[in-house]
């Protein structure tokens, strides 16, 4: 499955970002693609599902994520994140505060998708 793509689930389009990478450069490519795809959509229309399965965060990557989330903010209606544990919750919290966006954290993709489909 593609790392970054729109997919249709129960008639709703969800932007799925599979945030799994071996080095920071791969993560930067994923972030740039997410920005391109999401910002092409109408404001307040995008549902995002971010799946974090592997990779590490450094200061530069966290800064890039902050810029991404702030820039995507006008376009995103709801955001769900799966796979965050431990100290990465602190990273997500910092990004959420900076971007003034609310990310709902889930333990399973099924729960995250159910949340995104609520309306």
Buried (B, 14 or more C-beta within 10 A) or exposed (E): EEBBEBEEEEEEEBBBBBBBBEEBEBBBEBBEBBBEBBBEBEEEEBBBBBBBEEBEBEEEBBEBBBBBBBBBBEBBBBBBBBBBEEEBEEBBEEBBEBBEBEBEBBEEBEBBBEBBBEE
